[in-house]
């Protein structure tokens, strides 16, 4: 069996016939209660058991989202926003049943304003779709989580990716939102201006809220100029700590690298098998440099010397676009590649982030933890910003492997917290990280979060059971 989700805080309630009838009037054949459709929307890429919604609606306009929320508030039925289902922490599981509101058909690009470096999109637009639309403008959208996620989902989980070391995460790249609230009201947050001192920062309140405060129906994002020159390189090391220390020194010297990615020996093997590469099965770094021809050459020269000082070897360049694309496509597919190391497995993932100065210490401790376990645990990381991922591969038919995976996960997370880090750098809390929220934030801070949740969603209908427990947990 799969890893079971934590018990729901409130029991499941059957859909009232009046609500179903009202939703059918609103959506017609875009409402489904078919088991196959519900099953698709009742699981994500996490190892949790599926939790099916009672019905799925496919929204196409903001007013449909707002009306759905108003109806569900009237009947006290939960609503779970759904993008493409690529989350890793159980975000879309309907642990109390209810309505899954699929936003994938809201995939229109509303506007691209190249002069102001801004694009406004509906939540179902994916990152690849937006960048395809930007071809010919000289601009791009840099946030690139491994999956071709939707922009709405990326906002909801405060996603980042391989470019975060230079361009930041969704937190830095969202200027404004349109959000439907639990009672059906629709608000706009932020403006098209690059900054504002007017009032509370509601945009960043909803970015990272994981569908627990409202349903995002439109997103305005920053765009960035395409660099004049791009160059990528990879190199291998004798040990993981040497590789990480090379990145730490690079960051501390202020070299403006665009990407600095780490894969360990086991992850390198998985990339070779899945993406048909010929990487040496050893710890290694992937770098990318953006800028003018001269600045890229200067960055590369400095990094190459740093790598040599830390015992790196085989510094190989990928200057042709097709070679760079092959390298980064393989890195983006690492999650699925790692699953193939143990066919039929599920992955318990963790994605801690620590201050860059403590990264080597954190990874060294993690290396000791996983070496003592029988489970395969490949490591990859956005080490340029202190974030790394461990995929702990388990047999879904062996509960003892889930127990061992969670033991390892707890060791890794608590070490990161002790070093001043966080339990999740980019995946989000969902169901999986709830147990660490008090350790990271403290109950007083969680009480503030609960107060915000209660103010915007007093009946706890928006993606219930996620992020934190609704009441204080016993000490």
Secondary structure, 3 states (H helix, E strand, C coil): CCECCCCCCCCCCCCCHHHHHHHHHHHHHHEECCHHHHHHCCCCCCCECCCCCCEEEECCCHHHHHHHHHHHHHHCCCEEEECCCCCCCCCCCCCCCCEEEECCCCCCEEEEECCCCEEEECCCCEHHHHHHHCCCCCEECCCCCCCCCEHHHHHHHCCCCCCHHHHCCHHHHEEEEEEECCCCCEEEEECCCCCCCCCCCHHHHHCCCCCCCCEEEEEEEECEECCCEEEEEEEECCCHHHHHHHHHHHHHCCCCCCEEEEECHHHHHHHHHHHCCCCCCCCEEEEEEEECHHHHHHHHHHHHHHHHHCCCEEEEEECCHHHHHHHHHHHHCHHHHHHHHHCCEEEEEEECECCHHHHHHHHHHHHHHHHCCCCCEEEEEEHHHCEEEEEEEEECCCHHHHHHHHHHHHHHHHHHHHCCCECECCCCCCCCCHHHHHHHHCHHHHHHHHHHHHHHCCCCCECCCCCCCCCCCCC
